[in-house]
Amino acid sequence: YCKGFLRMSIMCENGAYMFTYDIERFSRIEIRKLDICGKLSLIETLIKLNHENEEHLIMADSYLIEPELIYSINNKVSRDRIRLLFYPDFKKMSFSCKIKIFTDKITDRRKQNEMEVLEQVKQLICRVCAQQSSRCRSSESR
């Protein structure tokens, strides 16, 4: 069982799959109530979750990362208080693309400082991902 996700059951009925989720004491996170520090912590938590999920062989291209699919205890963003609702990503988008789009979605466009900080975070993610993919390409060519 991967603790990054809400517990779920999958049933197949007449060729259609139905997912049910046990939200326990979790509720959908309220992004608008988070300040810039909370949003940065949430992004950090999602990055940590991604690494944990990969250790369970659940790759980021297999599930969506959307604000409405994130559940929390008391709107806290620490790793032990966050769960994702697993919803398949049929587009198979990379984690770096997902986290950049997610960052755009949670940015409050009325707050200039928040826009600038989160834009820098997106640029940093781009640089890190570019470095990782160039390392992967160089190791593949050996």
Buried (B, 14 or more C-beta within 10 A) or exposed (E): EBEBBBBEEEEEEEEEEEEEBEEEEBEBBEBEEBEBEBBBBBBBBBBBBBEEBBEEEBBBEEBBBBBEBBBBBEBBBEBEBBBBBBBEBEEEBEBBBBBBEBBEEBBBEEEEEBBEBBEEBBEEBEEEBEEEEEEEEEEEEE
